[in-house]
Amino acid sequence: LPGDSEGSGLRLLLVGRSRAGKSSTGNILLGERVFRSNFGTQTVTSSCSQAQGRWGDEDVTVIDTADILNPRIAIGQAYKEISHCVRLSSPGPHALLLVTKLGQFFEEDTKAVQRLQDIFGVHVLRHTIVLLAHAEEAAEGSLQEHLCSDSSNALLDLILQCGRRYCSFHTRAVGARRDQQVAKLMAMVYQVVRENGGKWYGNAMFLEPSLTQEKVEYHMGRHKAERKMMERSSALPCRMLVGFKVVFFVFAMVFLNFLLVPKS
């Protein structure tokens, strides 16, 4: 079981860009309206908060995050909420639920994923499940069709980085439908825990006895540099392939020109 001596039960961290549906997802998970939410365009969660519930025999703590993945918010406020988030989820979350609206994965979501790695480290996606919220508002069709019809490959790439873990979520579900989808999601959470040896996710920030703004800034700087290094490393084979294609094309054109030019 994921329970540990530093706090029994599961700790689930809700992350995602503003207005993605984090708070309503947390309410569905816990079976009651504990987080403020609405279905409009205005951000409701102004500060990270947590609430407890149970799933089967397991105590579950859900942490709802404020707009910590938005790089445009004031630096001081961002560091304050990141510190708050780390304290609420200490010694670390067992799984992160990355919430995005089904059929609406935009550039803002991609930047939010980068920001998530800059805060928690590049390996955080090993503990992450992609949760496609507001599925009830999407047009008819299978989940696979929605994924394949996405205008870019960014969402599919993210799902692959998260070990192919994703599920759709009706953020207004009640009764049996609510129980069924929560059971499916919790099965994925337990899978994440098993794949990571029963250990929650943590980084150096969780080990800081006093997490100041300067320390948050320091750790995020390290994580951002590591992310960019990893992105460059993964892009190198693609650049080499493109370079090879260019060389091959030039060689082919020279060879073709040699064949077509009449000999004097």
Sequence and secondary structure as in RCSB ss.txt:
>XXXX:A:sequence
LPGDSEGSGLRLLLVGRSRAGKSSTGNILLGERVFRSNFGTQTVTSSCSQAQGRWGDEDVTVIDTADILNPRIAI
GQAYKEISHCVRLSSPGPHALLLVTKLGQFFEEDTKAVQRLQDIFGVHVLRHTIVLLAHAEEAAEGSLQEHLCSD
SSNALLDLILQCGRRYCSFHTRAVGARRDQQVAKLMAMVYQVVRENGGKWYGNAMFLEPSLTQEKVEYHMGRHKA
ERKMMERSSALPCRMLVGFKVVFFVFAMVFLNFLLVPKS
>XXXX:A:secstr
   BTTB SEEEEEE STTSSHHHHHHHHHTS  S   SSSS    S EEEEEEETTEEEEEEE  STT TTS H
HHHHHHHHHHHHHHTT  SEEEEEEETT   HHHHHHHHHHHHHH GGGGGGEEEEEE GGGS SS HHHHHHT 
SSSHHHHHHHHTTT EEE  TT  HHHHHHHHHHHHHHHHHHHHHTTT     HHHH SS  HHHHHHHHHHHHH
HHHHHHHHHHHHHHHHHHHHHHHHHHHHHHHHHHHS   
